[in-house]
Amino acid sequence: MTGTWIPLAATALAAALTYMCCIRPMRSHNGCTAAPGRTKESVAEEIRRAREELLLLREQAPGKAAPVAAPEQGPETTRS
């Protein structure tokens, strides 16, 4: 009998913490949502800056490999 109380208490504690930390903030629209004001342009700008930083890091890497050309601007391509 005592062997079942500990797992049951741990399960109840996990459920309570999940509600308090995840479900309740989502219901009040304060958590786990995308940042407001993010537009396609801001995402594209962030991608461009990340690519520039990647090229800079590749240039600074020891034993650098052949340089990789930056992709052209335009719609994103998907890999299959």
Backbone torsions as a table, in degrees:
resi	resn	phi	psi	omega
1	MET	NA	-44.2	-179.1
2	THR	-68.5	-27.7	179.7
3	GLY	-66.9	-19.8	179.6
4	THR	-92.3	-20.9	-177.2
5	TRP	-69.7	-37.8	-178.3
6	ILE	-65.4	-49.2	176.6
7	PRO	-62.9	-36.3	177.8
8	LEU	-65.6	-40.5	178.8
9	ALA	-66.8	-40.2	178.8
10	ALA	-65.2	-38.8	178.4
11	THR	-65.7	-43.2	179.0
12	ALA	-64.6	-39.6	178.5
13	LEU	-65.4	-41.3	178.5
14	ALA	-63.7	-41.3	178.8
15	ALA	-64.8	-41.2	179.7
16	ALA	-66.0	-43.0	178.8
17	LEU	-66.0	-38.5	177.4
18	THR	-61.7	-42.3	179.0
19	TYR	-64.9	-47.3	-175.2
20	MET	-67.6	-37.5	-173.3
21	CYS	-94.8	-23.3	-174.5
22	CYS	-119.3	-55.4	-172.0
23	ILE	-71.3	-46.7	-178.8
24	ARG	-60.5	-45.5	177.4
25	PRO	-64.3	-35.4	178.7
26	MET	-67.3	-37.0	179.8
27	ARG	-67.9	-30.7	178.7
28	SER	-93.4	9.2	176.5
29	HIS	60.6	33.5	178.6
30	ASN	-110.6	-5.5	-175.9
31	GLY	-146.4	160.9	175.0
32	CYS	58.5	33.3	177.5
33	THR	-121.9	159.5	178.3
34	ALA	-66.3	150.5	179.1
35	ALA	-65.1	132.8	179.3
36	PRO	-69.0	149.5	176.0
37	GLY	85.4	5.1	177.8
38	ARG	-81.6	119.0	179.6
39	THR	-111.1	173.3	177.6
40	LYS	-59.8	-36.2	-178.8
41	GLU	-67.4	-42.5	-179.0
42	SER	-67.8	-35.5	177.1
43	VAL	-67.7	-42.4	179.0
44	ALA	-63.1	-39.6	177.9
45	GLU	-64.3	-41.4	179.2
46	GLU	-65.1	-39.1	176.9
47	ILE	-64.3	-42.2	179.4
48	ARG	-61.8	-44.5	179.0
49	ARG	-64.4	-37.6	179.0
50	ALA	-66.0	-39.1	178.2
51	ARG	-66.2	-39.9	177.4
52	GLU	-63.1	-42.3	179.1
53	GLU	-65.3	-39.1	177.8
54	LEU	-62.5	-43.5	177.7
55	LEU	-63.1	-40.5	178.4
56	LEU	-63.1	-43.1	179.8
57	LEU	-66.9	-36.7	177.6
58	ARG	-66.0	-35.5	177.8
59	GLU	-67.1	-34.6	-177.0
60	GLN	-85.0	-11.9	-175.8
61	ALA	-67.7	139.6	176.3
62	PRO	-69.7	142.6	-178.9
63	GLY	62.3	44.2	-174.0
64	LYS	-62.1	144.2	178.8
65	ALA	-84.4	-177.8	177.8
66	ALA	-58.8	138.7	-178.2
67	PRO	-63.6	144.0	178.5
68	VAL	-102.7	130.0	-179.2
69	ALA	-69.6	142.6	177.2
70	ALA	-70.7	139.8	178.8
71	PRO	-66.8	152.5	179.3
72	GLU	-68.3	151.7	175.6
73	GLN	-71.7	146.0	178.4
74	GLY	148.5	-164.9	-178.3
75	PRO	-64.1	145.9	-179.9
76	GLU	-67.9	142.1	177.1
77	THR	-103.2	150.5	178.9
78	THR	-108.1	146.8	177.7
79	ARG	-95.7	143.1	177.8
80	SER	-106.3	NA	NA
